[in-house]
Amino acid sequence: MSETICIIDGHPHRDKSHLCHALAEAYKAGAKEAGHKVKTLALAEMDINFLRDPADFEKPAAGDMIKAQNAISAASHVVIIYPLWMGTMPALVKAFFEQLARGNFAIKEGEHGWPMKMLKGKSARVIVTMGMPAAAYKLVFGGAGVKGFETGILGMSGFKPVHETLVGGAYNLSDKRAAKLFSRCRALGAKAS
């Protein structure tokens, strides 16, 4: 069955030599080969400001963020790819999701202040690259930065299920391991998983 997929390439740097960009391309290639419709949002190419006033969450999105909201609204599956910086996502990725949430797009206050999940019915995959071994990130640090994103942003918005792929040792990949990783991403793209 054909799916509509939105890939969020969250590496803040435009240089295409970064692993995150290559993983986004591999996922996209696998998805397109399988007949899925794919839209990629490259955060490094977008105009994303930081929210400074909590009242801005109530205001509608503008510019590139309207396009992002439209792409995510149309998608049944969203893939978010970013590097682990200082134990969590880069600030640009967090700023993107804060801007994305504007105008009750992702979360809306319901009765008694309990949040309403506005993006129910969508699944997600989070792919995170890191220099340390992925097992060390999970065992020593509890994977806290990634888990916080998966539950506090994606889960609260209604994404379910949310799957993760942690890529450790990203700065020292052998050609063989890189080829295996890209093949895995193409397979995930083909399955829209």
ZALO-339667 format. One record per residue: z, x, y of N, C-alpha, C in turn; chain; residue in three letters; residue number from 1. Coordinates in steps of 0.001 Angstrom, whole numbers, plus 500000, padded with zeros to 6 digits. Layout:
     nc3     nc1     nc2    cac3    cac1    cac2     cc3     cc1     cc2  kette  rest   nr
       Z       X       Y       Z       X       Y       Z       X       Y      A   ALA  NUM
...
This chain:
     nc3     nc1     nc2    cac3    cac1    cac2     cc3     cc1     cc2  kette  rest   nr
  500000  500840  498827  500000  500000  500000  500000  500889  501242      A   MET    1
  499153  500558  502185  499036  501336  503409  500196  501051  504356      A   SER    2
  500750  502097  504951  501866  501992  505897  501420  502490  507271      A   GLU    3
  502176  502138  508275  501998  502689  509611  503171  503625  509849      A   THR    4
  502859  504882  510122  503869  505934  510231  503858  506520  511629      A   ILE    5
  505040  506743  512175  505188  507460  513438  505912  508765  513141      A   CYS    6
  505264  509885  513449  505872  511198  513270  506354  511681  514632      A   ILE    7
  507626  512011  514721  508197  512559  515947  508395  514054  515718      A   ILE    8
  507513  514848  516312  507588  516302  516227  508534  516755  517332      A   ASP    9
  509774  517066  516952  510818  517310  517920  511052  518754  518310      A   GLY   10
  510146  519662  517942  510365  521036  518412  510066  521093  519904      A   HIS   11
  511006  521570  520726  510817  521554  522177  509762  522518  522713      A   PRO   12
  509375  523512  521913  508437  524529  522384  507019  524193  521948      A   HIS   13
  506063  524355  522844  504674  523966  522580  503929  524891  521624      A   ARG   14
  504396  526116  521467  503700  527098  520625  503537  526532  519208      A   ASP   15
  502311  526385  518777  502012  525747  517487  502401  526603  516282      A   LYS   16
  502868  527832  516523  503257  528681  515399  504624  528290  514820      A   SER   17
  505342  527389  515468  506660  526991  514962  506526  526157  513688      A   HIS   18
  507440  526368  512778  507418  525690  511484  507444  524172  511624      A   LEU   19
  508206  523645  512554  508285  522183  512722  506904  521576  512980      A   CYS   20
  506115  522234  513818  504772  521723  514110  503907  521722  512839      A   HIS   21
  504017  522784  512046  503233  522873  510809  503679  521816  509799      A   ALA   22
  504984  521550  509733  505478  520516  508826  504985  519136  509255      A   LEU   23
  504961  518888  510562  504441  517610  511067  502975  517449  510697      A   ALA   24
  502212  518516  510817  500786  518463  510465  500588  518240  508969      A   GLU   25
  501420  518885  508140  501310  518711  506685  501645  517272  506300      A   ALA   26
  502700  516724  506871  503076  515335  506579  501943  514398  507000      A   TYR   27
  501411  514619  508198  500321  513794  508720  499089  513870  507812      A   LYS   28
  498748  515068  507363  497578  515241  506492  497743  514456  505195      A   ALA   29
  498916  514566  504575  499176  513839  503333  499121  512340  503542      A   GLY   30
  499676  511867  504658  499683  510432  504952  498272  509911  505175      A   ALA   31
  497488  510646  505945  496109  510197  506228  495249  510213  504967      A   LYS   32
  495430  511247  504143  494673  511324  502883  494976  510126  501985      A   GLU   33
  496183  509597  502079  496597  508445  501264  496230  507114  501916      A   ALA   34
  495633  507165  503099  495175  505938  503749  496160  505305  504711      A   GLY   35
  497239  506013  505027  498208  505480  505983  497724  505704  507416      A   HIS   36
  498151  504846  508302  497866  504994  509724  498990  505831  510327      A   LYS   37
  498644  506857  511107  499647  507794  511607  499517  507993  513110      A   VAL   38
  500651  507975  513790  500738  508313  515214  501780  509419  515334      A   LYS   39
  501429  510510  516026  502366  511615  516229  502799  511667  517686      A   THR   40
  504095  511792  517887  504672  511997  519213  505188  513430  519257      A   LEU   41
  504546  514290  520038  504969  515682  520180  505865  515775  521409      A   ALA   42
  507163  515898  521191  508105  515871  522299  507861  516998  523294      A   LEU   43
  507369  518135  522834  507084  519261  523732  505997  518918  524752      A   ALA   44
  505200  517914  524449  504095  517523  525335  504450  516329  526217      A   GLU   45
  505620  515761  526021  505991  514532  526733  506900  514819  527931      A   MET   46
  506873  513902  528880  507754  513970  530047  509031  513202  529701      A   ASP   47
  510107  513939  529404  511363  513330  528974  512483  513822  529883      A   ILE   48
  513101  512903  530580  514210  513239  531463  515537  512960  530769      A   ASN   49
  516594  513537  531306  517933  513286  530788  518534  512086  531502      A   PHE   50
  519207  511226  530754  519948  510128  531363  521243  510688  531944      A   LEU   51
  521584  510237  533132  522819  510693  533752  523755  509530  534070      A   ARG   52
  523207  508328  534130  523991  507147  534468  523930  506175  533289      A   ASP   53
  525069  505809  532691  525049  504878  531559  524335  503563  531875      A   PRO   54
  524319  503169  533140  523638  501925  533526  522140  502001  533267      A   ALA   55
  521600  503221  533172  520155  503372  532931  519738  502876  531551      A   ASP   56
  520692  502784  530611  520349  502243  529294  519839  500808  529406      A   PHE   57
  520303  500081  530396  519900  498684  530576  518524  498541  531200      A   GLU   58
  518059  499590  531863  516768  499538  532552  515634  499801  531571      A   LYS   59
  514460  499243  531821  513339  499464  530901  512847  500911  530931      A   PRO   60
  512241  501308  529848  511650  502641  529754  510430  502724  530663      A   ALA   61
  509997  503958  530931  508826  504167  531779  507984  505304  531206      A   ALA   62
  506737  505394  531653  505847  506509  531315  505654  506725  529823      A   GLY   63
  505821  507992  529420  505629  508364  528014  506539  507594  527071      A   ASP   64
  507696  507163  527561  508644  506472  526689  508172  505072  526318      A   MET   65
  507376  504454  527165  506784  503153  526794  505837  503352  525620      A   ILE   66
  505035  504419  525675  504121  504730  524566  504908  505009  523285      A   LYS   67
  506029  505717  523429  506859  506019  522260  507451  504741  521677      A   ALA   68
  507953  503858  522521  508494  502586  522039  507419  501779  521322      A   GLN   69
  506211  501763  521863  505110  501030  521224  504767  501623  519858      A   ASN   70
  504728  502960  519779  504399  503616  518507  505466  503333  517455      A   ALA   71
  506729  503365  517855  507811  503116  516902  507878  501634  516532      A   ILE   72
  507601  500761  517481  507556  499323  517171  506501  499019  516122      A   SER   73
  505357  499677  516219  504244  499425  515297  504466  500047  513927      A   ALA   74
  505365  501026  513833  505563  501772  512583  506515  501067  511627      A   ALA   75
  506226  501224  510347  507160  500770  509317  508026  501935  508839      A   SER   76
  507553  503160  509099  508272  504377  508670  508194  505398  509797      A   HIS   77
  509331  506020  510113  509391  507012  511178  509907  508326  510591      A   VAL   78
  509224  509417  510937  509595  510749  510478  510001  511556  511706      A   VAL   79
  511180  512145  511661  511669  512946  512777  511852  514367  512283      A   ILE   80
  511172  515316  512940  511210  516717  512535  511721  517541  513709      A   ILE   81
  512763  518341  513455  513268  519197  514531  514000  520407  513953      A   TYR   82
  514159  521463  514769  514941  522611  514330  516422  522400  514622      A   PRO   83
  517267  522957  513805  518705  522908  514049  519031  523960  515102      A   LEU   84
  519561  523502  516218  519980  524406  517291  521457  524169  517548      A   TRP   85
  522254  525207  517419  523697  525132  517666  524353  523992  516880      A   MET   86
  523925  523833  515629  524554  522883  514723  524043  521462  514784      A   GLY   87
  523106  521183  515673  522597  519816  515809  521165  519851  516343      A   THR   88
  520695  518741  516838  519339  518661  517363  519244  519334  518725      A   MET   89
  518059  519830  519101  517875  520338  520455  518113  519220  521481      A   PRO   90
  518544  519602  522666  518846  518632  523722  517663  517715  524014      A   ALA   91
  516443  518230  523913  515262  517409  524191  515150  516244  523208      A   LEU   92
  515502  516474  521953  515439  515405  520950  516471  514325  521276      A   VAL   93
  517678  514731  521635  518721  513763  522017  518290  512995  523258      A   LYS   94
  517725  513691  524242  517250  513026  525462  516154  512008  525128      A   ALA   95
  515279  512358  524186  514219  511437  523770  514823  510147  523217      A   PHE   96
  515799  510275  522326  516377  509069  521717  517198  508256  522717      A   PHE   97
  517812  508917  523681  518509  508166  524729  517511  507382  525584      A   GLU   98
  516414  508025  525965  515376  507338  526744  514734  506221  525919      A   GLN   99
  514518  506494  524634  513915  505504  523742  514758  504236  523661      A   LEU  100
  516076  504390  523702  516995  503254  523546  517051  502344  524773      A   ALA  101
  516456  502770  525863  516545  501985  527104  515990  500579  526930      A   ARG  102
  516518  499677  527733  516029  498299  527729  516304  497558  526432      A   GLY  103
  517384  497920  525741  517759  497272  524471  516718  497451  523376      A   ASN  104
  515944  498522  523455  514888  498738  522460  515465  499025  521077      A   PHE  105
  516468  499884  520989  517000  500298  519689  518296  499579  519324      A   ALA  106
  519140  499393  520309  520451  498773  520092  520698  497807  521240      A   ILE  107
  521209  496644  520894  521518  495640  521907  522941  495166  521682      A   LYS  108
  523664  494981  522757  525038  494513  522615  525035  493065  522147      A   GLU  109
  525730  492828  521055  525814  491484  520509  527131  490830  520889      A   GLY  110
  527451  489780  520181  528713  489081  520436  529892  490013  520201      A   GLU  111
  530900  489869  521036  532137  490630  520928  531900  492141  521036      A   HIS  112
  530777  492544  521648  530501  493957  521868  529958  494712  520672      A   GLY  113
  529796  494041  519540  529282  494727  518349  527773  494910  518494      A   TRP  114
  527242  496119  518220  525819  496372  518445  524904  495637  517467      A   PRO  115
  523800  495162  518012  522743  494566  517193  521693  495638  516927      A   MET  116
  521294  495768  515687  520318  496773  515272  518909  496229  515512      A   LYS  117
  518240  496758  516519  516960  496207  516943  515762  496760  516164      A   MET  118
  515949  497796  515350  514825  498394  514626  514957  498200  513115      A   LEU  119
  515571  497087  512718  515692  496768  511294  514305  496639  510673      A   LYS  120
  514246  496944  509379  512991  496812  508652  512163  498087  508638      A   GLY  121
  512668  499148  509270  511957  500424  509294  512750  501450  508493      A   LYS  122
  512040  502309  507806  512679  503414  507096  512458  504693  507889      A   SER  123
  513204  505739  507533  513073  507002  508255  513284  508184  507324      A   ALA  124
  512693  509288  507702  512951  510585  507065  513233  511572  508184      A   ARG  125
  514299  512340  508001  514667  513382  508944  514414  514720  508255      A   VAL  126
  513582  515560  508876  513284  516895  508354  513808  517899  509368      A   ILE  127
  514756  518727  508930  515409  519670  509831  515246  521087  509292      A   VAL  128
  514740  521975  510148  514618  523383  509785  515819  524141  510349      A   THR  129
  516213  525201  509654  517367  525996  510113  517281  527403  509559      A   MET  130
  517901  528333  510240  517904  529718  509785  518825  529949  508603      A   GLY  131
  519972  529292  508598  520935  529469  507506  520470  528714  506254      A   MET  132
  521021  529042  505102  520705  528266  503904  521159  526812  504084      A   PRO  133
  520347  525876  503652  520673  524454  503801  521980  524109  503091      A   ALA  134
  522229  524722  501935  523468  524452  501199  524687  524883  502016      A   ALA  135
  524569  525992  502741  525683  526456  503581  525928  525468  504721      A   ALA  136
  524868  524949  505294  525022  523975  506379  525772  522738  505884      A   TYR  137
  525434  522294  504684  526083  521100  504134  527522  521394  503690      A   LYS  138
  527722  522516  502998  529043  522811  502445  530033  523313  503499      A   LEU  139
  529610  524233  504337  530521  524831  505311  530700  523933  506529      A   VAL  140
  529588  523363  507003  529641  522567  508230  529580  521058  507973      A   PHE  141
  529457  520672  506717  529418  519256  506366  528157  518547  506811      A   GLY  142
  527168  519312  507283  525936  518688  507763  526188  517741  508923      A   GLY  143
  527251  517993  509679  527735  517032  510678  526706  516653  511732      A   ALA  144
  525979  517630  512256  525004  517322  513301  523910  516385  512819      A   GLY  145
  523391  516635  511638  522329  515788  511079  522899  514428  510682      A   VAL  146
  524064  514427  510050  524678  513153  509637  524982  512269  510840      A   LYS  147
  525463  512883  511924  525738  512116  513141  524488  511440  513671      A   GLY  148
  523363  512138  513614  522089  511565  514050  521664  510429  513125      A   PHE  149
  521777  510662  511823  521332  509658  510852  522150  508372  510927      A   GLU  150
  523453  508502  511117  524291  507303  511160  524454  506756  512575      A   THR  151
  524705  507645  513532  525017  507209  514892  523825  506770  515717      A   GLY  152
  522654  507258  515388  521458  506848  516137  520539  506016  515246      A   ILE  153
  520080  506588  514150  519132  505854  513294  519800  504660  512611      A   LEU  154
  520949  504873  512014  521641  503785  511332  522037  502664  512275      A   GLY  155
  522579  503020  513432  522982  502010  514412  521787  501237  514962      A   MET  156
  520596  501854  514908  519386  501181  515371  518783  500273  514305      A   SER  157
  519205  500452  513052  518727  499587  511977  517853  500252  510938      A   GLY  158
  517550  501541  511098  516710  502227  510104  517433  502282  508765      A   PHE  159
  516695  501886  507720  517258  501900  506372  516126  501779  505364      A   LYS  160
  516062  502642  504386  516904  503806  504172  516517  504963  505093      A   PRO  161
  517431  505907  505216  517183  507145  505954  517331  508285  504955      A   VAL  162
  516255  509034  504748  516265  510179  503832  516208  511464  504650      A   HIS  163
  516687  512544  504063  516652  513819  504787  516088  514927  503926      A   GLU  164
  515460  515864  504601  514976  517092  503995  515472  518229  504878      A   THR  165
  516323  519086  504330  516834  520231  505062  516115  521484  504577      A   LEU  166
  515552  522227  505510  514791  523426  505179  515577  524640  505671      A   VAL  167
  516301  525289  504765  517075  526469  505111  516223  527728  505031      A   GLY  168
  516710  528790  505662  515983  530059  505647  514620  529968  506296      A   GLY  169
  514508  529111  507296  513197  528815  507900  512553  530010  508586      A   ALA  170
  513346  531008  508968  512780  532145  509694  512316  533257  508765      A   TYR  171
  512575  533092  507481  512193  534128  506509  511445  533532  505321      A   ASN  172
  510567  532591  505572  509829  531957  504478  508756  532892  503928      A   LEU  173
  508738  533051  502627  507634  533778  501999  506403  532871  502014      A   SER  174
  505245  533448  501833  504014  532649  501791  504084  531619  500669      A   ASP  175
  504648  532029  499533  504747  531133  498382  505667  529950  498702      A   LYS  176
  506818  530236  499295  507764  529157  499627  507196  528244  500709      A   ARG  177
  506497  528828  501687  505885  528024  502753  504833  527083  502164      A   ALA  178
  504009  527589  501262  502974  526758  500635  503608  525605  499864      A   ALA  179
  504700  525894  499172  505412  524859  498410  506004  523802  499347      A   LYS  180
  506549  524260  500466  507133  523365  501452  506074  522453  502080      A   LEU  181
  504925  523026  502437  503853  522220  503022  503308  521215  502006      A   PHE  182
  503225  521639  500750  502779  520738  499689  503760  519570  499536      A   SER  183
  505053  519869  499617  506068  518824  499523  505937  517845  500682      A   ARG  184
  505715  518362  501888  505557  517479  503054  504317  516615  502929      A   CYS  185
  503223  517183  502428  502009  516377  502209  502281  515278  501210      A   ARG  186
  503034  515584  500151  503373  514565  499142  504260  513471  499738      A   ALA  187
  505230  513851  500578  506071  512861  501230  505235  511970  502140      A   LEU  188
  504288  512580  502851  503398  511814  503711  502548  510835  502922      A   GLY  189
  502052  511280  501790  501220  510399  500949  502004  509190  500468      A   ALA  190
  503306  509383  500190  504160  508288  499721  504798  507514  500868      A   LYS  191
  504562  507956  502105  505220  507357  503280  506731  507310  503045      A   ALA  192
  507250  508432  502602  508663  508523  502247  509358  509594  503075      A   SER  193
